[in-house]
Amino acid sequence: MKKRGYSRAFKAHGDTGHNYLIHDIPKGLWNAASKQARRDGLSMRATLLHLLSAYVDGGVAITTTTTSSTDAARDEATS
């Protein structure tokens, strides 16, 4: 398996770097996202940082809802 590249688009360390740990990510959602990132040749770090950047730039809209049917289907499929 080819190693996924480390994203150089974002500075990894420095005076302004932060770490953030997210607990209790639904297993099915994480597995589906990890598989998609691997297919795209991306690390999860690169995937998450690009999504955060797109969100800040207004390219990603987030609506607050309860668990969607997509989330439920992912959880069920990976259980």
PyMOL commands that set and color helices and strands:
alter all, ss='L'
color gray80, all
select helices_A, chain A and resi 27-39+44-56+69-78
alter helices_A, ss='H'
color red, helices_A
deselect
rebuild
show_as cartoon
